Amino acid sequence: MERQRPRAVSFVVRIWLEETQSEGRLRGEIADLRSGETRPFANEIHLLRCLWTWIRQAGSRRSIPFIYEEEPMSELTARDVIMRMPEAFQPDKAQGVNATIQYSLTGEGGGDWYIVIAEGTCSVHEGKAEKADVTLTMDAQDFVDIATGKLDAMKAFMSGKLKVSGNMMLATRLTSFFRMG
């Protein structure tokens, strides 16, 4: 039996601990250095499964799955997505944009956050903005589904899951400002 040579896998894992009054949760993301694709993970088990699947399939021609099929990213929260928006921001896609976008997310895991895009940067703030250029209102899980590519933003708007007030043109351009899915 011929011995297999080890394969090189090029990825970066970023991990952080989110602490609440009652618990600490490991969160993070895995970045494929070859494709530049980045995917979040929700807990330790999910991280290990993602890594194992990725390493096991590194030599195949198929794209390497980041999300372990048996355990979907159901634990990813709206807060997780919102807090990662500055990392996913693509300044070249938002040239000349200076805006405040309010997110009013309802349901479990919901809350109010706003992002400020100014001079090629993106920052996240908790609460309600004094003056938002556009306000997006939706269920927190629908927001996560849009951010992860499970739900199309236009379909969400047309079906009434996403409500927009303010600068509608800005709202239609928002998804292009961020790496999504």
VMD Tcl script that builds the backbone (N, CA, C; Angstrom):
set m [mol new atoms 543]
animate dup $m
set s [atomselect $m all]
$s set {name element resname resid chain x y z} {
  {N N MET 1 A 0.846 -1.176 0.000}
  {CA C MET 1 A 0.000 0.000 0.000}
  {C C MET 1 A 0.890 1.237 0.000}
  {N N GLU 2 A 0.610 2.134 -0.909}
  {CA C GLU 2 A 1.403 3.351 -1.019}
  {C C GLU 2 A 0.980 4.360 0.050}
  {N N ARG 3 A 1.960 4.952 0.666}
  {CA C ARG 3 A 1.690 5.930 1.719}
  {C C ARG 3 A 1.342 7.277 1.097}
  {N N GLN 4 A 0.268 7.906 1.595}
  {CA C GLN 4 A -0.140 9.205 1.059}
  {C C GLN 4 A 0.708 10.307 1.653}
  {N N ARG 5 A 1.062 11.259 0.803}
  {CA C ARG 5 A 1.809 12.425 1.282}
  {C C ARG 5 A 0.844 13.407 1.918}
  {N N PRO 6 A 1.296 14.093 2.954}
  {CA C PRO 6 A 0.416 15.106 3.562}
  {C C PRO 6 A 0.119 16.219 2.561}
  {N N ARG 7 A -1.089 16.755 2.655}
  {CA C ARG 7 A -1.498 17.844 1.778}
  {C C ARG 7 A -1.473 19.155 2.538}
  {N N ALA 8 A -1.069 20.201 1.861}
  {CA C ALA 8 A -1.082 21.525 2.476}
  {C C ALA 8 A -2.472 22.124 2.344}
  {N N VAL 9 A -2.950 22.689 3.416}
  {CA C VAL 9 A -4.248 23.357 3.432}
  {C C VAL 9 A -3.996 24.801 3.835}
  {N N SER 10 A -4.528 25.730 3.074}
  {CA C SER 10 A -4.286 27.146 3.355}
  {C C SER 10 A -5.546 27.813 3.866}
  {N N PHE 11 A -5.613 27.995 5.171}
  {CA C PHE 11 A -6.753 28.671 5.757}
  {C C PHE 11 A -6.327 29.372 7.033}
  {N N VAL 12 A -7.153 30.329 7.448}
  {CA C VAL 12 A -6.937 31.059 8.688}
  {C C VAL 12 A -8.201 30.919 9.514}
  {N N VAL 13 A -8.033 30.675 10.800}
  {CA C VAL 13 A -9.167 30.606 11.703}
  {C C VAL 13 A -9.042 31.759 12.690}
  {N N ARG 14 A -10.074 32.579 12.763}
  {CA C ARG 14 A -10.119 33.671 13.742}
  {C C ARG 14 A -11.170 33.291 14.779}
  {N N ILE 15 A -10.802 33.363 16.048}
  {CA C ILE 15 A -11.701 32.955 17.119}
  {C C ILE 15 A -11.801 34.073 18.149}
  {N N TRP 16 A -13.010 34.280 18.669}
  {CA C TRP 16 A -13.197 35.221 19.756}
  {C C TRP 16 A -14.242 34.670 20.714}
  {N N LEU 17 A -14.232 35.175 21.918}
  {CA C LEU 17 A -15.162 34.738 22.949}
  {C C LEU 17 A -16.152 35.856 23.195}
  {N N GLU 18 A -17.441 35.536 23.054}
  {CA C GLU 18 A -18.495 36.491 23.378}
  {C C GLU 18 A -19.010 36.130 24.763}
  {N N GLU 19 A -18.954 37.072 25.664}
  {CA C GLU 19 A -19.394 36.802 27.023}
  {C C GLU 19 A -20.666 37.583 27.334}
  {N N THR 20 A -21.598 36.891 27.972}
  {CA C THR 20 A -22.790 37.535 28.500}
  {C C THR 20 A -22.736 37.346 30.005}
  {N N GLN 21 A -23.733 37.832 30.699}
  {CA C GLN 21 A -23.737 37.662 32.152}
  {C C GLN 21 A -23.843 36.203 32.554}
  {N N SER 22 A -24.457 35.381 31.717}
  {CA C SER 22 A -24.697 33.991 32.100}
  {C C SER 22 A -23.756 32.978 31.442}
  {N N GLU 23 A -23.091 33.351 30.323}
  {CA C GLU 23 A -22.263 32.367 29.636}
  {C C GLU 23 A -21.233 33.016 28.728}
  {N N GLY 24 A -20.286 32.210 28.315}
  {CA C GLY 24 A -19.314 32.621 27.304}
  {C C GLY 24 A -19.474 31.710 26.100}
  {N N ARG 25 A -19.430 32.265 24.885}
  {CA C ARG 25 A -19.600 31.467 23.673}
  {C C ARG 25 A -18.438 31.728 22.734}
  {N N LEU 26 A -17.896 30.659 22.215}
  {CA C LEU 26 A -16.838 30.752 21.230}
  {C C LEU 26 A -17.468 31.031 19.871}
  {N N ARG 27 A -16.972 32.026 19.196}
  {CA C ARG 27 A -17.425 32.363 17.843}
  {C C ARG 27 A -16.186 32.529 16.984}
  {N N GLY 28 A -16.368 32.585 15.695}
  {CA C GLY 28 A -15.221 32.815 14.836}
  {C C GLY 28 A -15.562 32.690 13.379}
  {N N GLU 29 A -14.502 32.627 12.581}
  {CA C GLU 29 A -14.675 32.475 11.151}
  {C C GLU 29 A -13.460 31.753 10.583}
  {N N ILE 30 A -13.696 31.097 9.458}
  {CA C ILE 30 A -12.644 30.387 8.751}
  {C C ILE 30 A -12.480 31.069 7.405}
  {N N ALA 31 A -11.244 31.409 7.050}
  {CA C ALA 31 A -10.978 32.070 5.774}
  {C C ALA 31 A -10.134 31.160 4.891}
  {N N ASP 32 A -10.586 30.933 3.667}
  {CA C ASP 32 A -9.848 30.170 2.674}
  {C C ASP 32 A -8.879 31.136 2.009}
  {N N LEU 33 A -7.576 30.924 2.189}
  {CA C LEU 33 A -6.584 31.853 1.656}
  {C C LEU 33 A -6.482 31.784 0.139}
  {N N ARG 34 A -6.906 30.662 -0.442}
  {CA C ARG 34 A -6.844 30.549 -1.909}
  {C C ARG 34 A -7.959 31.339 -2.579}
  {N N SER 35 A -9.177 31.185 -2.078}
  {CA C SER 35 A -10.320 31.836 -2.731}
  {C C SER 35 A -10.689 33.171 -2.089}
  {N N GLY 36 A -10.232 33.387 -0.842}
  {CA C GLY 36 A -10.593 34.602 -0.123}
  {C C GLY 36 A -11.946 34.516 0.558}
  {N N GLU 37 A -12.621 33.373 0.417}
  {CA C GLU 37 A -13.950 33.204 0.995}
  {C C GLU 37 A -13.836 33.058 2.513}
  {N N THR 38 A -14.761 33.699 3.236}
  {CA C THR 38 A -14.783 33.619 4.691}
  {C C THR 38 A -16.172 33.195 5.134}
  {N N ARG 39 A -16.211 32.272 6.098}
  {CA C ARG 39 A -17.485 31.794 6.638}
  {C C ARG 39 A -17.416 31.801 8.154}
  {N N PRO 40 A -18.488 32.220 8.805}
  {CA C PRO 40 A -18.518 32.200 10.271}
  {C C PRO 40 A -18.849 30.812 10.799}
  {N N PHE 41 A -18.478 30.553 12.042}
  {CA C PHE 41 A -18.934 29.353 12.725}
  {C C PHE 41 A -19.497 29.762 14.069}
  {N N ALA 42 A -20.413 28.941 14.569}
  {CA C ALA 42 A -21.207 29.340 15.722}
  {C C ALA 42 A -20.749 28.756 17.049}
  {N N ASN 43 A -19.978 27.666 17.023}
  {CA C ASN 43 A -19.547 27.061 18.273}
  {C C ASN 43 A -18.357 26.138 18.020}
  {N N GLU 44 A -17.830 25.556 19.085}
  {CA C GLU 44 A -16.627 24.728 18.992}
  {C C GLU 44 A -16.841 23.487 18.121}
  {N N ILE 45 A -17.972 22.833 18.294}
  {CA C ILE 45 A -18.259 21.618 17.533}
  {C C ILE 45 A -18.342 21.936 16.052}
  {N N HIS 46 A -19.021 23.014 15.720}
  {CA C HIS 46 A -19.151 23.411 14.319}
  {C C HIS 46 A -17.782 23.722 13.725}
  {N N LEU 47 A -16.914 24.409 14.469}
  {CA C LEU 47 A -15.556 24.709 14.006}
  {C C LEU 47 A -14.815 23.410 13.692}
  {N N LEU 48 A -14.823 22.460 14.607}
  {CA C LEU 48 A -14.092 21.215 14.398}
  {C C LEU 48 A -14.624 20.443 13.191}
  {N N ARG 49 A -15.943 20.417 13.042}
  {CA C ARG 49 A -16.517 19.721 11.886}
  {C C ARG 49 A -16.140 20.414 10.579}
  {N N CYS 50 A -16.183 21.745 10.570}
  {CA C CYS 50 A -15.787 22.498 9.368}
  {C C CYS 50 A -14.336 22.204 9.010}
  {N N LEU 51 A -13.461 22.270 9.999}
  {CA C LEU 51 A -12.043 22.027 9.750}
  {C C LEU 51 A -11.806 20.602 9.250}
  {N N TRP 52 A -12.417 19.629 9.905}
  {CA C TRP 52 A -12.226 18.237 9.505}
  {C C TRP 52 A -12.705 18.012 8.077}
  {N N THR 53 A -13.878 18.515 7.758}
  {CA C THR 53 A -14.418 18.352 6.408}
  {C C THR 53 A -13.514 19.030 5.392}
  {N N TRP 54 A -13.054 20.213 5.727}
  {CA C TRP 54 A -12.203 20.983 4.823}
  {C C TRP 54 A -10.877 20.272 4.573}
  {N N ILE 55 A -10.225 19.853 5.614}
  {CA C ILE 55 A -8.924 19.191 5.486}
  {C C ILE 55 A -9.068 17.873 4.736}
  {N N ARG 56 A -10.107 17.109 5.051}
  {CA C ARG 56 A -10.342 15.813 4.420}
  {C C ARG 56 A -10.543 15.954 2.916}
  {N N GLN 57 A -11.142 17.072 2.493}
  {CA C GLN 57 A -11.442 17.244 1.074}
  {C C GLN 57 A -10.490 18.205 0.372}
  {N N ALA 58 A -9.418 18.577 1.013}
  {CA C ALA 58 A -8.514 19.592 0.454}
  {C C ALA 58 A -7.926 19.197 -0.886}
  {N N GLY 59 A -7.739 17.917 -1.125}
  {CA C GLY 59 A -7.143 17.482 -2.381}
  {C C GLY 59 A -8.141 17.299 -3.505}
  {N N SER 60 A -9.421 17.371 -3.221}
  {CA C SER 60 A -10.420 17.140 -4.268}
  {C C SER 60 A -10.586 18.381 -5.129}
  {N N ARG 61 A -11.170 18.180 -6.280}
  {CA C ARG 61 A -11.413 19.308 -7.178}
  {C C ARG 61 A -12.672 20.066 -6.810}
  {N N ARG 62 A -13.515 19.453 -6.004}
  {CA C ARG 62 A -14.745 20.124 -5.585}
  {C C ARG 62 A -14.402 21.292 -4.678}
  {N N SER 63 A -15.287 22.257 -4.625}
  {CA C SER 63 A -15.063 23.355 -3.692}
  {C C SER 63 A -15.176 22.813 -2.277}
  {N N ILE 64 A -14.441 23.374 -1.381}
  {CA C ILE 64 A -14.377 22.881 -0.020}
  {C C ILE 64 A -15.533 23.481 0.772}
  {N N PRO 65 A -16.385 22.646 1.362}
  {CA C PRO 65 A -17.518 23.201 2.103}
  {C C PRO 65 A -17.067 23.768 3.435}
  {N N PHE 66 A -17.561 24.926 3.766}
  {CA C PHE 66 A -17.265 25.530 5.051}
  {C C PHE 66 A -18.299 25.122 6.084}
  {N N ILE 67 A -19.513 24.881 5.641}
  {CA C ILE 67 A -20.593 24.601 6.572}
  {C C ILE 67 A -20.858 23.105 6.567}
  {N N TYR 68 A -20.720 22.494 7.700}
  {CA C TYR 68 A -20.957 21.061 7.834}
  {C C TYR 68 A -22.439 20.796 7.597}
  {N N GLU 69 A -22.756 19.929 6.665}
  {CA C GLU 69 A -24.133 19.756 6.219}
  {C C GLU 69 A -25.079 19.288 7.306}
  {N N GLU 70 A -24.607 18.488 8.248}
  {CA C GLU 70 A -25.506 17.967 9.268}
  {C C GLU 70 A -25.821 18.981 10.353}
  {N N GLU 71 A -25.034 20.031 10.448}
  {CA C GLU 71 A -25.273 21.018 11.484}
  {C C GLU 71 A -25.247 22.418 10.856}
  {N N PRO 72 A -26.379 22.878 10.358}
  {CA C PRO 72 A -26.423 24.197 9.720}
  {C C PRO 72 A -26.130 25.305 10.723}
  {N N MET 73 A -25.862 26.472 10.199}
  {CA C MET 73 A -25.503 27.614 11.028}
  {C C MET 73 A -26.714 28.220 11.710}
  {N N SER 74 A -27.555 27.386 12.293}
  {CA C SER 74 A -28.771 27.875 12.930}
  {C C SER 74 A -28.463 28.716 14.163}
  {N N GLU 75 A -27.271 28.573 14.726}
  {CA C GLU 75 A -26.930 29.333 15.914}
  {C C GLU 75 A -26.367 30.720 15.596}
  {N N LEU 76 A -26.140 31.014 14.340}
  {CA C LEU 76 A -25.660 32.331 13.964}
  {C C LEU 76 A -26.746 33.346 14.277}
  {N N THR 77 A -26.409 34.392 15.012}
  {CA C THR 77 A -27.414 35.377 15.418}
  {C C THR 77 A -27.299 36.651 14.601}
  {N N ALA 78 A -28.342 37.454 14.675}
  {CA C ALA 78 A -28.330 38.753 14.002}
  {C C ALA 78 A -27.187 39.612 14.544}
  {N N ARG 79 A -26.955 39.539 15.836}
  {CA C ARG 79 A -25.844 40.298 16.433}
  {C C ARG 79 A -24.507 39.863 15.844}
  {N N ASP 80 A -24.315 38.551 15.654}
  {CA C ASP 80 A -23.087 38.043 15.036}
  {C C ASP 80 A -22.877 38.688 13.659}
  {N N VAL 81 A -23.939 38.679 12.873}
  {CA C VAL 81 A -23.851 39.221 11.510}
  {C C VAL 81 A -23.560 40.716 11.545}
  {N N ILE 82 A -24.316 41.453 12.345}
  {CA C ILE 82 A -24.140 42.909 12.435}
  {C C ILE 82 A -22.711 43.257 12.854}
  {N N MET 83 A -22.201 42.571 13.870}
  {CA C MET 83 A -20.877 42.902 14.393}
  {C C MET 83 A -19.759 42.577 13.404}
  {N N ARG 84 A -20.028 41.707 12.442}
  {CA C ARG 84 A -19.024 41.352 11.420}
  {C C ARG 84 A -19.107 42.216 10.174}
  {N N MET 85 A -20.087 43.088 10.112}
  {CA C MET 85 A -20.264 43.893 8.908}
  {C C MET 85 A -19.031 44.738 8.554}
  {N N PRO 86 A -18.336 45.349 9.517}
  {CA C PRO 86 A -17.133 46.092 9.136}
  {C C PRO 86 A -16.071 45.217 8.461}
  {N N GLU 87 A -15.967 43.946 8.859}
  {CA C GLU 87 A -15.008 43.030 8.240}
  {C C GLU 87 A -15.426 42.654 6.827}
  {N N ALA 88 A -16.726 42.611 6.575}
  {CA C ALA 88 A -17.247 42.228 5.262}
  {C C ALA 88 A -17.396 43.434 4.327}
  {N N PHE 89 A -17.168 44.634 4.854}
  {CA C PHE 89 A -17.356 45.859 4.077}
  {C C PHE 89 A -16.345 45.932 2.928}
  {N N GLN 90 A -16.833 46.332 1.750}
  {CA C GLN 90 A -16.001 46.496 0.557}
  {C C GLN 90 A -15.984 47.979 0.187}
  {N N PRO 91 A -14.996 48.738 0.669}
  {CA C PRO 91 A -14.987 50.185 0.449}
  {C C PRO 91 A -15.020 50.586 -1.026}
  {N N ASP 92 A -14.419 49.770 -1.896}
  {CA C ASP 92 A -14.404 50.100 -3.321}
  {C C ASP 92 A -15.810 50.074 -3.921}
  {N N LYS 93 A -16.723 49.311 -3.320}
  {CA C LYS 93 A -18.110 49.229 -3.815}
  {C C LYS 93 A -18.977 50.354 -3.268}
  {N N ALA 94 A -18.465 51.067 -2.256}
  {CA C ALA 94 A -19.252 52.127 -1.619}
  {C C ALA 94 A -18.568 53.492 -1.754}
  {N N GLN 95 A -17.815 53.669 -2.819}
  {CA C GLN 95 A -17.124 54.944 -3.017}
  {C C GLN 95 A -18.121 56.092 -3.084}
  {N N GLY 96 A -17.815 57.142 -2.337}
  {CA C GLY 96 A -18.652 58.331 -2.336}
  {C C GLY 96 A -19.897 58.224 -1.470}
  {N N VAL 97 A -20.094 57.109 -0.807}
  {CA C VAL 97 A -21.284 56.916 0.026}
  {C C VAL 97 A -20.977 57.362 1.453}
  {N N ASN 98 A -21.802 58.244 1.972}
  {CA C ASN 98 A -21.769 58.648 3.370}
  {C C ASN 98 A -23.203 58.511 3.867}
  {N N ALA 99 A -23.446 57.489 4.676}
  {CA C ALA 99 A -24.827 57.197 5.049}
  {C C ALA 99 A -24.894 56.496 6.403}
  {N N THR 100 A -26.059 56.613 7.016}
  {CA C THR 100 A -26.370 55.888 8.243}
  {C C THR 100 A -27.543 54.967 7.940}
  {N N ILE 101 A -27.355 53.679 8.220}
  {CA C ILE 101 A -28.370 52.677 7.949}
  {C C ILE 101 A -28.825 52.079 9.275}
  {N N GLN 102 A -30.112 52.202 9.560}
  {CA C GLN 102 A -30.688 51.682 10.800}
  {C C GLN 102 A -31.269 50.301 10.545}
  {N N TYR 103 A -30.940 49.342 11.411}
  {CA C TYR 103 A -31.527 48.008 11.370}
  {C C TYR 103 A -32.396 47.851 12.603}
  {N N SER 104 A -33.691 47.635 12.393}
  {CA C SER 104 A -34.628 47.352 13.483}
  {C C SER 104 A -35.083 45.919 13.297}
  {N N LEU 105 A -34.497 45.042 14.098}
  {CA C LEU 105 A -34.735 43.610 13.938}
  {C C LEU 105 A -35.650 43.114 15.051}
  {N N THR 106 A -36.702 42.426 14.656}
  {CA C THR 106 A -37.720 41.969 15.598}
  {C C THR 106 A -37.540 40.480 15.880}
  {N N GLY 107 A -38.307 39.979 16.835}
  {CA C GLY 107 A -38.281 38.561 17.143}
  {C C GLY 107 A -37.082 38.171 17.990}
  {N N GLU 108 A -36.916 36.858 18.141}
  {CA C GLU 108 A -35.832 36.326 18.965}
  {C C GLU 108 A -34.471 36.747 18.402}
  {N N GLY 109 A -33.642 37.303 19.264}
  {CA C GLY 109 A -32.316 37.753 18.847}
  {C C GLY 109 A -32.321 39.114 18.180}
  {N N GLY 110 A -33.474 39.774 18.175}
  {CA C GLY 110 A -33.582 41.080 17.529}
  {C C GLY 110 A -33.013 42.199 18.374}
  {N N GLY 111 A -33.080 43.394 17.842}
  {CA C GLY 111 A -32.586 44.579 18.521}
  {C C GLY 111 A -32.421 45.703 17.516}
  {N N ASP 112 A -31.853 46.799 17.979}
  {CA C ASP 112 A -31.626 47.952 17.115}
  {C C ASP 112 A -30.132 48.209 17.002}
  {N N TRP 113 A -29.660 48.302 15.778}
  {CA C TRP 113 A -28.278 48.629 15.474}
  {C C TRP 113 A -28.280 49.574 14.292}
  {N N TYR 114 A -27.215 50.340 14.166}
  {CA C TYR 114 A -27.064 51.132 12.955}
  {C C TYR 114 A -25.606 51.094 12.527}
  {N N ILE 115 A -25.422 51.175 11.213}
  {CA C ILE 115 A -24.076 51.228 10.677}
  {C C ILE 115 A -23.891 52.595 10.021}
  {N N VAL 116 A -22.671 53.072 10.126}
  {CA C VAL 116 A -22.308 54.340 9.506}
  {C C VAL 116 A -21.248 54.042 8.456}
  {N N ILE 117 A -21.543 54.423 7.232}
  {CA C ILE 117 A -20.581 54.299 6.139}
  {C C ILE 117 A -20.131 55.713 5.805}
  {N N ALA 118 A -18.839 55.959 5.974}
  {CA C ALA 118 A -18.305 57.297 5.721}
  {C C ALA 118 A -16.824 57.198 5.363}
  {N N GLU 119 A -16.453 57.886 4.317}
  {CA C GLU 119 A -15.051 57.997 3.906}
  {C C GLU 119 A -14.373 56.636 3.791}
  {N N GLY 120 A -15.061 55.674 3.179}
  {CA C GLY 120 A -14.484 54.364 2.938}
  {C C GLY 120 A -14.408 53.451 4.146}
  {N N THR 121 A -15.128 53.781 5.211}
  {CA C THR 121 A -15.134 52.930 6.402}
  {C C THR 121 A -16.567 52.557 6.763}
  {N N CYS 122 A -16.682 51.528 7.585}
  {CA C CYS 122 A -17.982 51.081 8.075}
  {C C CYS 122 A -17.845 50.817 9.566}
  {N N SER 123 A -18.734 51.406 10.352}
  {CA C SER 123 A -18.720 51.163 11.797}
  {C C SER 123 A -20.119 50.764 12.251}
  {N N VAL 124 A -20.169 49.950 13.306}
  {CA C VAL 124 A -21.428 49.435 13.839}
  {C C VAL 124 A -21.677 50.050 15.201}
  {N N HIS 125 A -22.941 50.385 15.463}
  {CA C HIS 125 A -23.327 50.974 16.745}
  {C C HIS 125 A -24.626 50.333 17.209}
  {N N GLU 126 A -24.723 50.079 18.497}
  {CA C GLU 126 A -25.949 49.514 19.043}
  {C C GLU 126 A -26.908 50.653 19.371}
  {N N GLY 127 A -28.201 50.414 19.189}
  {CA C GLY 127 A -29.215 51.414 19.497}
  {C C GLY 127 A -29.799 52.037 18.248}
  {N N LYS 128 A -30.443 53.184 18.455}
  {CA C LYS 128 A -31.091 53.877 17.343}
  {C C LYS 128 A -30.287 55.120 16.974}
  {N N ALA 129 A -30.126 55.326 15.678}
  {CA C ALA 129 A -29.402 56.488 15.174}
  {C C ALA 129 A -30.254 57.741 15.340}
  {N N GLU 130 A -29.582 58.870 15.549}
  {CA C GLU 130 A -30.317 60.142 15.624}
  {C C GLU 130 A -31.062 60.415 14.330}
  {N N LYS 131 A -30.356 60.201 13.213}
  {CA C LYS 131 A -30.961 60.443 11.903}
  {C C LYS 131 A -30.413 59.411 10.926}
  {N N ALA 132 A -31.259 58.484 10.528}
  {CA C ALA 132 A -30.859 57.441 9.588}
  {C C ALA 132 A -31.281 57.833 8.174}
  {N N ASP 133 A -30.445 57.491 7.208}
  {CA C ASP 133 A -30.792 57.726 5.805}
  {C C ASP 133 A -31.799 56.691 5.313}
  {N N VAL 134 A -31.683 55.476 5.851}
  {CA C VAL 134 A -32.624 54.409 5.507}
  {C C VAL 134 A -32.780 53.519 6.735}
  {N N THR 135 A -33.996 53.020 6.937}
  {CA C THR 135 A -34.279 52.100 8.034}
  {C C THR 135 A -34.814 50.803 7.452}
  {N N LEU 136 A -34.212 49.701 7.867}
  {CA C LEU 136 A -34.635 48.374 7.437}
  {C C LEU 136 A -35.234 47.655 8.643}
  {N N THR 137 A -36.465 47.195 8.500}
  {CA C THR 137 A -37.158 46.502 9.586}
  {C C THR 137 A -37.508 45.104 9.104}
  {N N MET 138 A -37.129 44.102 9.907}
  {CA C MET 138 A -37.406 42.709 9.552}
  {C C MET 138 A -37.185 41.835 10.776}
  {N N ASP 139 A -37.585 40.583 10.670}
  {CA C ASP 139 A -37.323 39.607 11.703}
  {C C ASP 139 A -35.821 39.312 11.739}
  {N N ALA 140 A -35.280 39.085 12.918}
  {CA C ALA 140 A -33.838 38.842 13.077}
  {C C ALA 140 A -33.384 37.632 12.263}
  {N N GLN 141 A -34.177 36.562 12.245}
  {CA C GLN 141 A -33.772 35.372 11.484}
  {C C GLN 141 A -33.790 35.644 9.990}
  {N N ASP 142 A -34.735 36.448 9.500}
  {CA C ASP 142 A -34.744 36.820 8.085}
  {C C ASP 142 A -33.490 37.611 7.736}
  {N N PHE 143 A -33.041 38.470 8.639}
  {CA C PHE 143 A -31.808 39.233 8.425}
  {C C PHE 143 A -30.613 38.278 8.293}
  {N N VAL 144 A -30.527 37.306 9.190}
  {CA C VAL 144 A -29.443 36.314 9.129}
  {C C VAL 144 A -29.527 35.544 7.808}
  {N N ASP 145 A -30.734 35.169 7.412}
  {CA C ASP 145 A -30.904 34.414 6.170}
  {C C ASP 145 A -30.498 35.239 4.948}
  {N N ILE 146 A -30.774 36.524 4.957}
  {CA C ILE 146 A -30.342 37.388 3.853}
  {C C ILE 146 A -28.818 37.462 3.841}
  {N N ALA 147 A -28.218 37.669 4.996}
  {CA C ALA 147 A -26.766 37.809 5.085}
  {C C ALA 147 A -26.025 36.541 4.688}
  {N N THR 148 A -26.631 35.384 4.928}
  {CA C THR 148 A -25.970 34.122 4.605}
  {C C THR 148 A -26.381 33.571 3.238}
  {N N GLY 149 A -27.210 34.327 2.511}
  {CA C GLY 149 A -27.590 33.927 1.167}
  {C C GLY 149 A -28.752 32.945 1.094}
  {N N LYS 150 A -29.385 32.654 2.216}
  {CA C LYS 150 A -30.525 31.733 2.215}
  {C C LYS 150 A -31.806 32.406 1.755}
  {N N LEU 151 A -31.863 33.731 1.869}
  {CA C LEU 151 A -33.043 34.496 1.487}
  {C C LEU 151 A -32.604 35.684 0.648}
  {N N ASP 152 A -33.233 35.848 -0.500}
  {CA C ASP 152 A -32.933 36.970 -1.379}
  {C C ASP 152 A -33.581 38.240 -0.829}
  {N N ALA 153 A -32.795 39.313 -0.721}
  {CA C ALA 153 A -33.299 40.560 -0.137}
  {C C ALA 153 A -34.488 41.125 -0.927}
  {N N MET 154 A -34.431 41.061 -2.240}
  {CA C MET 154 A -35.530 41.586 -3.055}
  {C C MET 154 A -36.800 40.759 -2.841}
  {N N LYS 155 A -36.653 39.446 -2.748}
  {CA C LYS 155 A -37.822 38.596 -2.490}
  {C C LYS 155 A -38.389 38.888 -1.100}
  {N N ALA 156 A -37.498 39.115 -0.131}
  {CA C ALA 156 A -37.950 39.454 1.225}
  {C C ALA 156 A -38.737 40.759 1.209}
  {N N PHE 157 A -38.275 41.736 0.444}
  {CA C PHE 157 A -38.965 43.026 0.339}
  {C C PHE 157 A -40.322 42.842 -0.347}
  {N N MET 158 A -40.327 42.122 -1.461}
  {CA C MET 158 A -41.563 41.947 -2.227}
  {C C MET 158 A -42.619 41.156 -1.444}
  {N N SER 159 A -42.171 40.261 -0.560}
  {CA C SER 159 A -43.120 39.455 0.218}
  {C C SER 159 A -43.519 40.133 1.526}
  {N N GLY 160 A -42.948 41.286 1.817}
  {CA C GLY 160 A -43.295 42.008 3.033}
  {C C GLY 160 A -42.476 41.624 4.255}
  {N N LYS 161 A -41.522 40.708 4.100}
  {CA C LYS 161 A -40.668 40.324 5.227}
  {C C LYS 161 A -39.687 41.436 5.585}
  {N N LEU 162 A -39.331 42.237 4.600}
  {CA C LEU 162 A -38.406 43.358 4.784}
  {C C LEU 162 A -39.151 44.648 4.475}
  {N N LYS 163 A -39.140 45.566 5.436}
  {CA C LYS 163 A -39.764 46.871 5.239}
  {C C LYS 163 A -38.666 47.918 5.195}
  {N N VAL 164 A -38.776 48.832 4.240}
  {CA C VAL 164 A -37.757 49.861 4.032}
  {C C VAL 164 A -38.414 51.223 4.120}
  {N N SER 165 A -37.808 52.120 4.898}
  {CA C SER 165 A -38.258 53.516 4.903}
  {C C SER 165 A -37.031 54.398 4.737}
  {N N GLY 166 A -37.216 55.485 4.024}
  {CA C GLY 166 A -36.103 56.388 3.762}
  {C C GLY 166 A -35.594 56.234 2.342}
  {N N ASN 167 A -34.302 56.346 2.164}
  {CA C ASN 167 A -33.652 56.345 0.851}
  {C C ASN 167 A -33.688 54.949 0.225}
  {N N MET 168 A -34.673 54.713 -0.623}
  {CA C MET 168 A -34.858 53.408 -1.251}
  {C C MET 168 A -33.693 53.058 -2.177}
  {N N MET 169 A -33.129 54.029 -2.873}
  {CA C MET 169 A -31.999 53.755 -3.769}
  {C C MET 169 A -30.801 53.242 -2.973}
  {N N LEU 170 A -30.548 53.839 -1.832}
  {CA C LEU 170 A -29.459 53.371 -0.971}
  {C C LEU 170 A -29.735 51.933 -0.519}
  {N N ALA 171 A -30.968 51.649 -0.143}
  {CA C ALA 171 A -31.333 50.307 0.311}
  {C C ALA 171 A -31.070 49.261 -0.769}
  {N N THR 172 A -31.340 49.595 -2.028}
  {CA C THR 172 A -31.129 48.630 -3.106}
  {C C THR 172 A -29.655 48.352 -3.354}
  {N N ARG 173 A -28.788 49.261 -2.953}
  {CA C ARG 173 A -27.340 49.100 -3.165}
  {C C ARG 173 A -26.628 48.440 -1.986}
  {N N LEU 174 A -27.278 48.342 -0.841}
  {CA C LEU 174 A -26.608 47.887 0.386}
  {C C LEU 174 A -25.902 46.548 0.252}
  {N N THR 175 A -26.554 45.551 -0.330}
  {CA C THR 175 A -25.932 44.227 -0.389}
  {C C THR 175 A -24.632 44.237 -1.197}
  {N N SER 176 A -24.494 45.175 -2.120}
  {CA C SER 176 A -23.252 45.231 -2.903}
  {C C SER 176 A -22.080 45.789 -2.104}
  {N N PHE 177 A -22.357 46.438 -0.979}
  {CA C PHE 177 A -21.292 47.019 -0.147}
  {C C PHE 177 A -20.591 45.983 0.717}
  {N N PHE 178 A -21.165 44.794 0.832}
  {CA C PHE 178 A -20.654 43.784 1.769}
  {C C PHE 178 A -20.484 42.445 1.065}
  {N N ARG 179 A -19.451 41.695 1.453}
  {CA C ARG 179 A -19.309 40.308 1.020}
  {C C ARG 179 A -20.354 39.516 1.787}
  {N N MET 180 A -21.172 38.783 1.072}
  {CA C MET 180 A -22.281 38.086 1.735}
  {C C MET 180 A -22.296 36.626 1.340}
  {N N GLY 181 A -23.049 35.852 2.128}
  {CA C GLY 181 A -23.308 34.468 1.772}
  {C C GLY 181 A -22.367 33.491 2.323}
}
mol reanalyze $m
mol bondsrecalc $m
mol representation Tube
mol addrep $m
